[in-house]
């Protein structure tokens, strides 16, 4: 029978993007970049978010592209943020149709493969987010439709910090974050946004890194207190990363984390007592079908 350590290694591998998924992502985001670039003066565009940080989970939703607008587009900065988002939406609707384009808080999303939106569909990119941005000298300004103003952001700092943390933990931090995000997805995405999982993991997970089961137990335990705190932008610029977590959301997430910790502790105990099959079953309850059953 598969050992728990072997099961976690298989789990780690299953969370990695396949060659097909990476190729599809390349094709999709290149297509979106060409569409926006044909209608706006773009100084440069680059991938951001969890896809760029290599912490993206499956299915491949919300691949982020930052579009840094040139000087000919500067007039948008003097208008409400909803205006540039509407202009991006109009551009993308011409190519993809109104049914597949939706304006969000800080981006415009193109949705692909809508029939797969609730499935873990291998090899499919389900959505791409286009984020308008202006260079603000050392960082960026992006529209925030909810706040009704332009906010500061620097996704490049986020990427640098994730890379540094992963190196500090000998390459184990990125897989660990993906596992945490997998739990969050299985629990109904109670921790919002997913980026909040990374921000908290930056603070809670330090060397020496023992093994995935031990660290997961500690993480679920520490997260129960952490989720009640406010978490700021790691770049020290934008609004609180935790601003979607009101009191009810925090309470629901804390309960789910407590349940996950209980299952994880039971799994650890079962493994220590030689009941490997039971341990695997319990870990599968935590992480879902991506975790090996045997």
C-alpha positions in Angstrom: 0.0 0.0 0.0 1.1 3.6 -0.7 2.6 5.3 2.3 1.4 8.7 3.5 4.7 10.2 2.4 4.3 8.7 -1.1 0.7 9.8 -1.2 1.7 13.4 -0.5 4.4 13.3 -3.2 1.8 12.0 -5.7 -0.6 14.8 -4.5 2.2 17.3 -5.0 2.7 16.1 -8.6 -1.0 16.1 -9.4 -1.2 19.8 -8.4 1.5 20.7 -11.0 0.3 22.0 -14.3 0.6 19.6 -17.2 2.3 20.3 -20.5 -1.1 20.5 -22.1 -2.3 23.0 -19.6 0.7 25.2 -20.0 0.4 25.2 -23.8 -3.3 26.0 -23.6 -2.5 28.9 -21.1 0.1 30.2 -23.5 -2.3 30.2 -26.4 -5.1 31.8 -24.5 -3.2 34.6 -22.9 -1.3 35.4 -26.1 -4.7 35.7 -27.8 -6.0 38.1 -25.2 -2.8 40.1 -25.2 -3.1 40.6 -29.0 -6.7 41.6 -28.6 -6.1 44.3 -26.1 -2.9 45.4 -27.8 -4.8 46.1 -31.0 -7.1 48.6 -29.3 -4.9 50.3 -26.7 -1.4 51.7 -26.6 0.3 49.2 -24.3 3.8 50.0 -23.0 4.2 46.4 -21.9 2.1 43.5 -20.6 3.1 40.7 -18.3 1.6 37.8 -16.4 0.9 38.3 -12.7 -1.0 36.6 -10.0 -0.7 33.0 -8.8 0.1 31.7 -12.3 3.2 33.9 -12.5 4.1 32.9 -9.0 3.6 29.2 -9.8 1.1 28.9 -7.0 -1.9 28.5 -9.3 -4.3 25.6 -8.5 -6.4 23.6 -10.9 -8.7 24.2 -12.7 -6.9 27.1 -14.4 -9.1 30.0 -13.6 -8.2 33.7 -13.4 -4.8 33.8 -15.1 -3.9 37.5 -14.7 -2.4 39.8 -17.3 -1.2 43.3 -16.4 -1.5 45.8 -19.2 0.6 48.8 -18.6 -1.0 51.6 -20.6 1.1 54.1 -22.6 1.0 57.9 -22.5 -1.7 58.1 -25.2 -4.1 56.3 -22.8 -3.3 58.6 -19.9 -6.6 60.3 -20.1 -8.3 57.2 -18.6 -6.4 57.9 -15.3 -8.4 61.1 -14.9 -11.7 59.3 -15.2 -13.5 56.9 -12.8 -12.0 53.4 -12.8 -15.2 52.0 -14.2 -14.5 53.8 -17.5 -11.3 52.0 -18.4 -12.8 48.7 -17.2 -15.8 49.3 -19.5 -13.4 50.1 -22.4 -11.5 46.8 -21.9 -14.8 45.0 -21.7 -16.0 46.5 -25.0 -12.7 45.5 -26.6 -12.9 41.9 -25.5 -16.7 41.5 -26.2 -16.0 42.2 -29.9 -13.8 39.1 -30.0 -15.3 36.8 -27.5 -19.0 37.9 -27.2 -20.9 39.4 -24.3 -21.8 36.1 -22.8 -18.1 35.2 -22.2 -16.9 38.6 -20.9 -17.5 40.0 -17.4 -16.2 43.0 -15.6 -14.9 42.4 -12.1 -13.7 44.6 -9.3 -10.2 45.3 -10.8 -10.2 43.4 -14.1 -12.2 42.2 -17.1 -12.5 38.4 -17.3 -12.8 36.3 -20.4 -14.4 32.9 -19.6 -13.6 29.8 -21.7 -15.1 26.4 -21.5 -18.0 27.4 -19.4 -19.4 23.9 -19.3 -16.3 22.9 -17.3 -16.5 25.7 -14.7 -17.4 23.4 -11.8 -15.1 20.6 -12.8 -11.4 19.9 -12.4 -10.9 19.7 -16.1 -7.4 18.8 -17.1 -5.8 20.8 -19.9 -8.3 23.6 -19.9 -7.9 27.3 -19.2 -11.2 28.4 -17.8 -10.7 32.2 -17.6 -8.2 35.0 -18.1 -8.3 38.4 -16.3 -7.1 41.5 -18.0 -6.0 44.2 -15.6 -5.5 47.8 -16.8 -2.6 49.6 -15.1 -0.5 52.7 -15.2 3.2 53.0 -14.3 3.4 55.1 -11.1 7.1 55.1 -10.8 8.4 52.0 -9.0 4.9 50.5 -8.7 1.5 50.6 -10.5 -2.0 52.0 -10.2 -5.0 49.9 -11.2 -8.7 50.6 -11.2 -10.8 49.3 -8.3 -14.5 49.4 -9.2 -15.7 48.5 -5.7 -13.8 51.4 -4.1 -14.4 53.7 -7.0 -10.8 54.8 -7.2 -7.4 53.9 -8.5 -5.3 51.9 -6.1 -1.6 51.2 -5.9 -0.2 47.7 -6.6 3.0 45.9 -7.4 2.6 42.3 -8.4 6.3 42.1 -9.1 7.0 42.5 -5.4 4.5 39.6 -4.7 6.4 37.4 -7.1 9.8 38.3 -5.6 8.6 37.5 -2.1 7.1 34.2 -3.2 10.3 33.2 -5.0 12.4 34.1 -2.0 10.2 32.2 0.5 10.2 29.1 -1.7 14.0 29.2 -1.9 14.3 29.7 1.9 12.2 26.5 2.3 14.2 24.5 -0.3 11.4 24.5 -2.9 8.7 23.2 -0.5 6.8 26.4 0.1 5.1 26.6 -3.3 3.8 23.0 -3.2 2.7 23.6 0.4 0.7 26.7 -0.7 -0.9 24.8 -3.5 -2.0 22.1 -1.0 -3.5 24.8 1.2 -5.3 26.3 -1.7 -6.6 22.9 -2.7 -8.1 22.5 0.8 -9.7 26.0 0.4 -11.2 25.0 -2.9 -12.6 21.8 -1.5 -14.1 23.7 1.4 -16.0 26.1 -0.9 -13.3 28.9 -1.1 -14.1 30.2 2.4 -10.8 32.1 2.5 -11.1 34.9 0.0 -9.2 35.8 -2.1 -7.0 32.8 -2.7 -4.1 35.2 -2.5 -4.8 35.6 1.2 -3.8 31.9 1.7 -0.3 32.9 0.3 0.0 36.0 2.3 -0.7 34.2 5.6 1.6 31.3 4.6 4.4 33.8 4.1 4.1 34.6 7.8 3.2 31.2 9.3 5.6 28.8 7.5 9.2 29.2 8.4 12.3 26.9 8.2 13.1 24.3 9.1 10.3 22.7 7.1 9.6 19.2 8.5 7.3 17.3 6.2 4.0 18.1 4.5 1.7 16.2 7.0 3.3 17.8 10.1 3.4 21.3 8.5 -0.3 21.0 7.4 -1.4 20.2 11.0 0.5 23.3 12.2 -0.8 25.4 9.4 -4.5 24.5 10.0 -4.0 25.2 13.7 -2.3 28.6 13.3 -4.6 29.7 10.5 -7.6 29.7 12.9 -6.1 32.7 14.8 -4.6 34.2 11.7 -7.9 34.3 9.8 -9.3 36.7 12.4 -6.5 39.2 11.7 -6.3 41.9 9.0 -3.7 41.2 6.4 -2.1 44.0 4.4 -0.7 44.0 0.9 2.8 42.5 1.1 4.0 45.3 -1.2 2.7 47.9 1.3 0.6 49.6 -1.3 -3.0 48.5 -1.9 -6.0 47.9 0.4 -6.1 45.0 2.8 -5.8 41.6 1.2 -8.3 40.4 3.7 -10.9 43.0 3.0 -13.4 40.4 1.6 -13.4 38.6 5.0 -16.2 40.0 7.2 -17.1 38.6 10.6 -19.3 35.9 9.1 -16.7 34.9 6.5 -14.0 34.7 9.2 -16.2 32.5 11.4 -17.1 30.1 8.6 -13.4 29.8 7.6 -12.3 29.3 11.2 -14.8 26.4 11.6 -13.6 24.8 8.4 -10.0 25.2 9.5 -10.8 23.6 12.9 -12.5 20.7 11.1 -9.4 20.3 8.8 -7.1 20.3 11.8 -9.2 17.6 13.5 -9.1 15.4 10.4 -5.3 16.0 9.9 -4.5 15.1 13.5 -6.6 11.9 13.2 -4.7 11.1 10.0 -1.4 11.6 11.7 -2.4 9.4 14.6 -3.7 6.6 12.3 -0.4 6.7 10.3 1.7 6.5 13.5 -0.4 3.4 14.6 0.1 1.7 11.3 -3.4 2.2 10.0 -2.2 3.6 6.7 -5.4 3.1 4.7 -7.4 5.0 7.3 -4.8 7.8 7.3 -5.0 8.1 3.5 -8.8 8.2 3.7 -8.7 11.0 6.2 -6.2 13.1 4.2 -8.4 12.6 1.2 -11.3 14.1 3.2 -9.2 17.2 3.8 -7.9 17.6 0.2 -10.5 15.9 -2.0 -10.0 13.6 -5.0 -6.6 14.9 -6.0 -5.2 13.1 -2.9 -4.5 9.4 -3.6 -7.0 7.0 -2.0 -4.5 4.1 -1.8 
